[in-house]
Amino acid sequence: MKVTGPGGAKQTRAAERASAPSRAAAAAAPPAVDAISVAGIPDDELTPRVRAALTALMREVADLRRDLSEARQRMVELEQLASTDPLIGVLNRRAFVGELNRALAMTQRYGQPSSLVFIDLDDLKKINDKHGHAAGDAALTHAAAVVGANIRQTDVFGRLGGDEFAIILTNTPRALAEYKANLLAEIVKATPAPDGLPVSITCGVVEITQGLTAEAALMAADKVMYDQKRKR
């Protein structure tokens, strides 16, 4: 049997009086109802037929949004495939020429110095004839990986086709670009290639100047590269 002393009885009655208003308010308040709506319209304002139509429409909108997002992602992937060399994973010739035209336009407008480096993988035909085309592909991939790892993120690197690559060295005058090209050739030669393949490159450099076209710049750099080969 529980016995409450005088002090305890007073405390109990005080607690009951304090809680009485809150119990009264709770009793007076309407019961909580979960708000259900379709497209922002309360459920109790919809007929079953309208509710079903709106629900179906919202589902179709969600499906369309998902399909649009997937289509956009697919377009990005297709654009990347269209601009990337399938073997090396760098820009292909079409995409590189587009970047070269952009660099020429920047030079025309702002006069900022940039340079074009034309790169030839030495003796690719000999590698293919002696070791097979898989070895030739490995030599190309190796050279591209070494070059790509030793240029700046702001530089543009692409494969022109066959054994030819090119780099746009942004904000780089010819003298500095020639130094960089020689350094890249030394690094490629010093870096061990797969299966001990003899991988080396020869570079030709021209400065991107006003009035040049992309093809003219490539032809000029190509000529300088072959001049370097003949000097060996």
Residue pairs with C-beta under 8 A, 6 or more apart in sequence:
4 12
35 42
36 42
36 43
37 43
38 46
38 51
38 54
38 55
38 58
39 54
39 57
39 58
41 54
43 51
46 54
82 94
82 95
83 91
83 92
83 94
83 95
84 90
84 91
84 92
84 95
85 91
85 92
85 158
85 159
87 137
87 140
87 141
87 159
88 140
88 141
88 144
88 159
89 144
90 144
90 148
90 157
90 158
90 159
90 165
91 99
91 156
91 157
91 158
91 159
92 158
92 159
93 158
93 159
93 160
93 161
95 158
96 156
96 158
96 159
96 160
96 166
96 168
97 214
97 215
97 218
99 156
99 158
99 168
100 116
100 156
100 166
100 168
100 208
100 214
100 217
100 218
101 214
103 114
103 156
103 168
103 170
103 208
104 208
104 212
104 213
104 214
104 217
106 112
106 114
107 113
107 114
107 208
107 209
107 210
108 210
111 210
112 170
112 171
113 171
113 172
113 173
113 174
113 207
113 208
114 168
114 169
114 170
114 171
114 172
114 207
114 208
115 168
115 169
115 172
115 173
115 174
115 176
115 177
115 205
115 206
115 207
115 208
116 166
116 167
116 168
116 169
116 205
116 206
116 207
116 208
116 217
116 218
116 221
117 166
117 167
117 168
117 169
117 177
117 180
117 181
117 184
117 203
117 204
117 205
117 221
118 164
118 165
118 166
118 203
118 204
118 205
118 206
118 218
118 221
118 222
118 224
118 225
119 143
119 147
119 164
119 165
119 166
119 167
119 181
119 184
119 201
119 202
119 203
119 225
120 163
120 164
120 165
120 201
120 202
120 203
120 225
120 226
120 229
121 139
121 140
121 143
121 163
121 164
121 165
121 199
121 200
121 201
122 199
122 200
122 201
122 202
122 229
123 198
123 200
124 136
124 139
124 140
124 162
124 163
127 135
127 136
127 139
127 197
127 198
128 135
128 136
131 195
131 197
135 194
135 195
135 197
138 193
138 194
138 195
138 197
139 193
139 194
139 197
139 199
140 163
142 191
142 193
142 194
142 197
142 199
143 165
143 188
143 199
143 201
144 157
144 159
144 165
146 184
146 187
146 188
146 191
147 157
147 165
147 167
147 184
147 188
147 201
148 157
150 183
150 184
150 187
151 157
151 167
151 169
151 180
151 184
152 170
154 170
154 171
155 167
155 168
155 169
155 170
156 167
156 168
156 170
157 165
157 166
157 167
158 165
158 166
158 167
159 165
160 166
160 218
164 222
165 201
166 218
166 221
168 208
169 176
169 177
169 180
172 180
173 207
174 205
174 206
174 207
177 205
177 207
178 205
181 203
181 204
181 205
182 203
184 201
184 203
185 200
185 201
185 202
185 203
188 199
188 200
188 201
189 199
189 200
189 201
191 199
193 199
202 225
202 228
202 229
202 232
203 225
203 228
204 221
204 222
204 223
204 224
204 225
204 226
204 227
204 228
205 221
205 224
206 217
206 220
206 221
206 224
208 217
212 220
